[in-house]
Amino acid sequence: MCLAVPARIIELEGDRAVVDAMGNRWKAKTTLLPEAKLGDVVLVHAGFAISQVDEEEAKKTWELFAEIEEVRSENFDG
């Protein structure tokens, strides 16, 4: 199964970006989204920003990830 994760572009130089999702940061290429700019929320899959995302939709996804982590922690950390 593959996931695409919404992340905010926090650094951008050419088509190289650093993105952040819930405090996790990684590098992504914006080659497929030449119009992407600093501060945009993009969907990242396999190291590439593949589409721009509405911030409210991204927040819903981040909330779901937080809920999943909470349940995982309750079931596996104790």
Rosetta constraint file for C-alpha pairs under 8 A:
AtomPair CA 2 CA 45 HARMONIC 7.97 0.50
AtomPair CA 3 CA 45 HARMONIC 6.55 0.50
AtomPair CA 4 CA 43 HARMONIC 5.85 0.50
AtomPair CA 4 CA 44 HARMONIC 5.17 0.50
AtomPair CA 4 CA 45 HARMONIC 4.41 0.50
AtomPair CA 4 CA 46 HARMONIC 7.66 0.50
AtomPair CA 5 CA 21 HARMONIC 7.77 0.50
AtomPair CA 5 CA 43 HARMONIC 5.33 0.50
AtomPair CA 5 CA 44 HARMONIC 5.16 0.50
AtomPair CA 5 CA 45 HARMONIC 6.63 0.50
AtomPair CA 6 CA 21 HARMONIC 6.70 0.50
AtomPair CA 6 CA 41 HARMONIC 6.42 0.50
AtomPair CA 6 CA 42 HARMONIC 5.44 0.50
AtomPair CA 6 CA 43 HARMONIC 4.31 0.50
AtomPair CA 6 CA 44 HARMONIC 6.11 0.50
AtomPair CA 6 CA 53 HARMONIC 7.08 0.50
AtomPair CA 6 CA 58 HARMONIC 5.58 0.50
AtomPair CA 6 CA 61 HARMONIC 7.50 0.50
AtomPair CA 6 CA 62 HARMONIC 7.82 0.50
AtomPair CA 7 CA 19 HARMONIC 5.60 0.50
AtomPair CA 7 CA 20 HARMONIC 5.13 0.50
AtomPair CA 7 CA 21 HARMONIC 4.59 0.50
AtomPair CA 7 CA 41 HARMONIC 5.38 0.50
AtomPair CA 7 CA 42 HARMONIC 5.51 0.50
AtomPair CA 7 CA 43 HARMONIC 6.31 0.50
AtomPair CA 7 CA 44 HARMONIC 6.85 0.50
AtomPair CA 7 CA 58 HARMONIC 7.68 0.50
AtomPair CA 8 CA 19 HARMONIC 5.22 0.50
AtomPair CA 8 CA 20 HARMONIC 5.19 0.50
AtomPair CA 8 CA 21 HARMONIC 6.50 0.50
AtomPair CA 8 CA 39 HARMONIC 5.88 0.50
AtomPair CA 8 CA 40 HARMONIC 5.60 0.50
AtomPair CA 8 CA 41 HARMONIC 4.23 0.50
AtomPair CA 8 CA 42 HARMONIC 6.25 0.50
AtomPair CA 9 CA 17 HARMONIC 6.36 0.50
AtomPair CA 9 CA 18 HARMONIC 5.95 0.50
AtomPair CA 9 CA 19 HARMONIC 4.42 0.50
AtomPair CA 9 CA 20 HARMONIC 6.56 0.50
AtomPair CA 9 CA 37 HARMONIC 7.26 0.50
AtomPair CA 9 CA 38 HARMONIC 5.34 0.50
AtomPair CA 9 CA 39 HARMONIC 5.11 0.50
AtomPair CA 9 CA 40 HARMONIC 5.61 0.50
AtomPair CA 9 CA 41 HARMONIC 6.32 0.50
AtomPair CA 9 CA 42 HARMONIC 7.37 0.50
AtomPair CA 10 CA 17 HARMONIC 7.33 0.50
AtomPair CA 10 CA 18 HARMONIC 5.75 0.50
AtomPair CA 10 CA 19 HARMONIC 5.52 0.50
AtomPair CA 10 CA 20 HARMONIC 6.69 0.50
AtomPair CA 10 CA 38 HARMONIC 5.94 0.50
AtomPair CA 10 CA 39 HARMONIC 5.96 0.50
AtomPair CA 11 CA 17 HARMONIC 5.36 0.50
AtomPair CA 11 CA 18 HARMONIC 4.96 0.50
AtomPair CA 11 CA 19 HARMONIC 7.03 0.50
AtomPair CA 11 CA 38 HARMONIC 6.36 0.50
AtomPair CA 12 CA 16 HARMONIC 5.80 0.50
AtomPair CA 12 CA 17 HARMONIC 4.40 0.50
AtomPair CA 12 CA 18 HARMONIC 6.57 0.50
AtomPair CA 12 CA 37 HARMONIC 7.25 0.50
AtomPair CA 12 CA 38 HARMONIC 6.11 0.50
AtomPair CA 13 CA 17 HARMONIC 6.38 0.50
AtomPair CA 15 CA 29 HARMONIC 5.51 0.50
AtomPair CA 15 CA 30 HARMONIC 4.76 0.50
AtomPair CA 15 CA 31 HARMONIC 5.37 0.50
AtomPair CA 15 CA 34 HARMONIC 7.27 0.50
AtomPair CA 16 CA 27 HARMONIC 7.20 0.50
AtomPair CA 16 CA 28 HARMONIC 6.21 0.50
AtomPair CA 16 CA 29 HARMONIC 4.87 0.50
AtomPair CA 16 CA 30 HARMONIC 6.21 0.50
AtomPair CA 17 CA 27 HARMONIC 5.68 0.50
AtomPair CA 17 CA 28 HARMONIC 5.23 0.50
AtomPair CA 17 CA 29 HARMONIC 5.92 0.50
AtomPair CA 17 CA 30 HARMONIC 6.79 0.50
AtomPair CA 18 CA 25 HARMONIC 6.62 0.50
AtomPair CA 18 CA 26 HARMONIC 5.57 0.50
AtomPair CA 18 CA 27 HARMONIC 4.52 0.50
AtomPair CA 18 CA 28 HARMONIC 6.10 0.50
AtomPair CA 19 CA 25 HARMONIC 5.47 0.50
AtomPair CA 19 CA 26 HARMONIC 5.63 0.50
AtomPair CA 19 CA 27 HARMONIC 6.21 0.50
AtomPair CA 19 CA 28 HARMONIC 6.75 0.50
AtomPair CA 20 CA 24 HARMONIC 5.41 0.50
AtomPair CA 20 CA 25 HARMONIC 4.43 0.50
AtomPair CA 20 CA 26 HARMONIC 6.81 0.50
AtomPair CA 21 CA 25 HARMONIC 6.56 0.50
AtomPair CA 21 CA 62 HARMONIC 7.57 0.50
AtomPair CA 22 CA 62 HARMONIC 6.88 0.50
AtomPair CA 27 CA 47 HARMONIC 6.97 0.50
AtomPair CA 28 CA 44 HARMONIC 7.24 0.50
AtomPair CA 28 CA 47 HARMONIC 4.71 0.50
AtomPair CA 28 CA 48 HARMONIC 5.22 0.50
AtomPair CA 28 CA 49 HARMONIC 6.47 0.50
AtomPair CA 29 CA 47 HARMONIC 6.25 0.50
AtomPair CA 29 CA 48 HARMONIC 4.78 0.50
AtomPair CA 29 CA 49 HARMONIC 6.13 0.50
AtomPair CA 30 CA 34 HARMONIC 6.22 0.50
AtomPair CA 30 CA 36 HARMONIC 6.87 0.50
AtomPair CA 30 CA 48 HARMONIC 6.10 0.50
AtomPair CA 30 CA 49 HARMONIC 5.24 0.50
AtomPair CA 30 CA 50 HARMONIC 7.71 0.50
AtomPair CA 31 CA 48 HARMONIC 7.45 0.50
AtomPair CA 31 CA 49 HARMONIC 7.67 0.50
AtomPair CA 32 CA 48 HARMONIC 7.30 0.50
AtomPair CA 32 CA 49 HARMONIC 6.65 0.50
AtomPair CA 32 CA 50 HARMONIC 6.07 0.50
AtomPair CA 33 CA 49 HARMONIC 6.68 0.50
AtomPair CA 33 CA 50 HARMONIC 6.67 0.50
AtomPair CA 33 CA 51 HARMONIC 6.79 0.50
AtomPair CA 36 CA 40 HARMONIC 6.51 0.50
AtomPair CA 36 CA 52 HARMONIC 7.59 0.50
AtomPair CA 40 CA 52 HARMONIC 7.19 0.50
AtomPair CA 41 CA 52 HARMONIC 5.98 0.50
AtomPair CA 41 CA 53 HARMONIC 5.52 0.50
AtomPair CA 41 CA 54 HARMONIC 7.00 0.50
AtomPair CA 41 CA 55 HARMONIC 6.37 0.50
AtomPair CA 41 CA 58 HARMONIC 7.47 0.50
AtomPair CA 42 CA 49 HARMONIC 5.84 0.50
AtomPair CA 42 CA 50 HARMONIC 7.11 0.50
AtomPair CA 42 CA 51 HARMONIC 5.61 0.50
AtomPair CA 42 CA 52 HARMONIC 4.27 0.50
AtomPair CA 42 CA 53 HARMONIC 5.20 0.50
AtomPair CA 43 CA 49 HARMONIC 5.50 0.50
AtomPair CA 43 CA 50 HARMONIC 5.73 0.50
AtomPair CA 43 CA 51 HARMONIC 5.38 0.50
AtomPair CA 43 CA 52 HARMONIC 6.14 0.50
AtomPair CA 43 CA 53 HARMONIC 6.30 0.50
AtomPair CA 44 CA 48 HARMONIC 5.32 0.50
AtomPair CA 44 CA 49 HARMONIC 4.33 0.50
AtomPair CA 44 CA 50 HARMONIC 5.96 0.50
AtomPair CA 44 CA 51 HARMONIC 7.72 0.50
AtomPair CA 45 CA 49 HARMONIC 6.44 0.50
AtomPair CA 45 CA 50 HARMONIC 6.71 0.50
AtomPair CA 53 CA 57 HARMONIC 6.96 0.50
AtomPair CA 53 CA 58 HARMONIC 6.59 0.50
AtomPair CA 54 CA 58 HARMONIC 6.34 0.50
AtomPair CA 55 CA 59 HARMONIC 6.17 0.50
AtomPair CA 56 CA 60 HARMONIC 6.40 0.50
AtomPair CA 57 CA 61 HARMONIC 6.47 0.50
AtomPair CA 58 CA 62 HARMONIC 6.20 0.50
AtomPair CA 59 CA 63 HARMONIC 6.10 0.50
AtomPair CA 60 CA 64 HARMONIC 6.32 0.50
AtomPair CA 61 CA 65 HARMONIC 6.28 0.50
AtomPair CA 62 CA 66 HARMONIC 6.25 0.50
AtomPair CA 63 CA 67 HARMONIC 6.27 0.50
AtomPair CA 64 CA 68 HARMONIC 6.19 0.50
AtomPair CA 65 CA 69 HARMONIC 6.20 0.50
AtomPair CA 66 CA 70 HARMONIC 6.17 0.50
AtomPair CA 67 CA 71 HARMONIC 6.26 0.50
AtomPair CA 68 CA 72 HARMONIC 6.04 0.50
AtomPair CA 69 CA 73 HARMONIC 5.99 0.50
AtomPair CA 70 CA 74 HARMONIC 6.24 0.50
AtomPair CA 71 CA 75 HARMONIC 6.21 0.50
AtomPair CA 72 CA 76 HARMONIC 5.86 0.50
AtomPair CA 72 CA 77 HARMONIC 7.69 0.50
AtomPair CA 73 CA 77 HARMONIC 5.09 0.50
AtomPair CA 73 CA 78 HARMONIC 7.62 0.50
AtomPair CA 74 CA 78 HARMONIC 6.59 0.50
